[in-house]
Amino acid sequence: MNRKEIESKVNQFLINDFEIDENAIREEALLKDDLGIDSLDYVDIVVIVERTFGFKIKPEEMAIVHTLKEFYDYIDGKVHS
């Protein structure tokens, strides 16, 4: 899976499952402040990422992820490790 496919899948679940406005999805968007992702949403994200990409998110690794670009980078790194 290449980077564009990862970004597309992430964007799709943000729009469809979390009802985030497509116009808000930008690499520099802050997950919490700009996209409104809260702690309960992270539980759902863990499940979706595991189902979609085949790995579990480690909470300590996600603690350093603040922007959508960092989230893409995190997933890309896990998929290609």
Secondary structure, DSSP 8 states (H G I E B T S, - for coil): --HHHHHHHHHHHHHHHH---GGG--TT-BTTTTT---HHHHHHHHHHHHHHHS----HHHHTT--BHHHHHHHHHHHHT-
